[in-house]
Amino acid sequence: MHINPDHFLQTDAGRVVTPERNRAAWAQAYQALDEALRTRPAPSMVYLLIGPQGAGKSSWVRRRSRHETNAVFFDAILVKRAERREVLARLQPLGVPATAVWLRTPLHACLDESAETDEANTP
């Protein structure tokens, strides 16, 4: 399962970001994590994907999820400890292991990837 707060910001007109929508998207992502933990067999691992937009987090998830079908991938910037702490607090009572994957991608590569993604999502 691939959980990304940005997915909850998508509209028919593309991604719409406001402070209110961003807070709601994070709440929905945490709710999706709770639901995945409650309704699926115990995940083998929860991966916390850390890095800026365009770093390759979603691509990493696509490659890895082919081999780890029972894993949960929480794909977000997650640079704030509070964001990671929120995910880990949901896992701890269930004894679900977590691994942080920090993608260290050069800024120019992130900007190039983000520009390509924005162009592809523009109607």
C-alpha positions as CSV (number, residue, x, y, z in Angstrom):
1,M,0.0,0.0,0.0
2,H,1.3,3.4,-1.0
3,I,0.2,6.4,1.1
4,N,1.1,9.9,0.1
5,P,-0.5,13.1,1.5
6,D,-0.1,14.7,-2.0
7,H,-2.6,12.1,-3.4
8,F,-5.3,13.8,-1.3
9,L,-4.6,17.2,-2.8
10,Q,-5.3,16.0,-6.4
11,T,-8.4,17.4,-8.1
12,D,-9.6,17.2,-11.7
13,A,-7.8,20.5,-12.2
14,G,-4.5,19.2,-10.8
15,R,-3.0,19.4,-7.3
16,V,-4.5,22.2,-5.2
17,V,-2.6,23.3,-2.2
18,T,-3.8,25.6,0.6
19,P,-2.9,25.5,4.3
20,E,-6.3,24.0,5.0
21,R,-6.2,21.4,2.3
22,N,-2.7,20.5,3.3
23,R,-3.7,19.9,6.9
24,A,-6.7,17.8,5.7
25,A,-4.4,15.8,3.3
26,W,-2.1,14.9,6.2
27,A,-5.0,13.9,8.4
28,Q,-6.4,11.7,5.5
29,A,-2.9,10.1,5.0
30,Y,-2.7,9.3,8.7
31,Q,-6.3,7.9,8.6
32,A,-5.3,5.8,5.5
33,L,-2.4,4.4,7.5
34,D,-4.6,3.6,10.5
35,E,-7.0,1.8,8.1
36,A,-4.2,-0.1,6.4
37,L,-2.9,-1.3,9.8
38,R,-6.4,-2.2,11.0
39,T,-7.8,-4.0,8.0
40,R,-4.8,-5.7,6.3
41,P,-2.7,-8.5,7.5
42,A,0.1,-7.1,9.7
43,P,2.6,-5.4,7.3
44,S,6.0,-6.9,7.0
45,M,7.4,-3.3,7.2
46,V,6.4,0.3,7.0
47,Y,8.8,2.4,5.0
48,L,8.9,6.1,5.7
49,L,10.1,7.8,2.5
50,I,11.9,11.0,3.3
51,G,13.0,13.7,0.8
52,P,11.9,16.7,-1.2
53,Q,9.4,16.7,-4.0
54,G,11.0,15.3,-7.1
55,A,13.6,13.2,-5.2
56,G,12.3,9.9,-6.5
57,K,10.4,8.7,-3.5
58,S,7.4,7.5,-5.5
59,S,9.6,5.8,-8.1
60,W,11.4,4.0,-5.3
61,V,8.1,2.8,-4.0
62,R,7.0,1.5,-7.4
63,R,10.2,-0.5,-7.7
64,R,10.2,-1.8,-4.2
65,S,6.5,-2.6,-3.9
66,R,6.8,-5.2,-6.7
67,H,8.9,-7.3,-4.3
68,E,7.3,-6.4,-1.0
69,T,3.6,-6.9,-1.5
70,N,2.9,-6.9,2.3
71,A,4.7,-3.6,3.0
72,V,3.2,-0.1,3.6
73,F,4.9,2.8,2.0
74,F,4.3,6.2,3.6
75,D,5.6,8.6,1.0
76,A,6.0,12.2,2.1
77,I,8.6,14.8,2.7
78,L,8.8,13.8,6.4
79,V,11.7,16.1,7.2
80,K,10.0,17.1,10.5
81,R,10.5,14.8,13.4
82,A,6.9,15.4,14.4
83,E,5.7,14.0,11.1
84,R,7.8,10.9,11.5
85,R,6.9,10.6,15.2
86,E,3.2,10.6,14.3
87,V,3.6,7.6,11.9
88,L,5.8,5.8,14.4
89,A,3.4,6.3,17.2
90,R,0.7,4.5,15.2
91,L,3.0,1.6,14.6
92,Q,4.5,1.1,18.0
93,P,1.4,-0.4,19.8
94,L,1.1,-3.0,17.0
95,G,4.8,-3.9,17.0
96,V,5.1,-3.1,13.3
97,P,8.7,-2.5,12.2
98,A,9.6,0.7,10.4
99,T,12.5,1.7,8.2
100,A,13.3,5.3,7.1
101,V,14.5,5.7,3.6
102,W,16.0,9.1,3.0
103,L,16.5,10.0,-0.6
104,R,19.3,12.5,-1.0
105,T,18.9,13.8,-4.5
106,P,20.7,16.9,-5.8
107,L,18.5,20.0,-5.9
108,H,18.7,20.4,-9.7
109,A,17.4,16.8,-10.2
110,C,14.5,17.5,-7.9
111,L,13.6,20.7,-9.7
112,D,13.9,19.0,-13.1
113,E,11.6,16.1,-11.9
114,S,9.1,18.5,-10.3
115,A,8.9,20.6,-13.5
116,E,8.3,17.5,-15.6
117,T,5.6,16.3,-13.2
118,D,3.9,19.7,-13.1
119,E,3.8,19.8,-16.9
120,A,2.4,16.3,-17.1
121,N,-0.4,17.2,-14.6
122,T,-1.4,20.4,-16.3
123,P,-4.6,20.1,-18.3
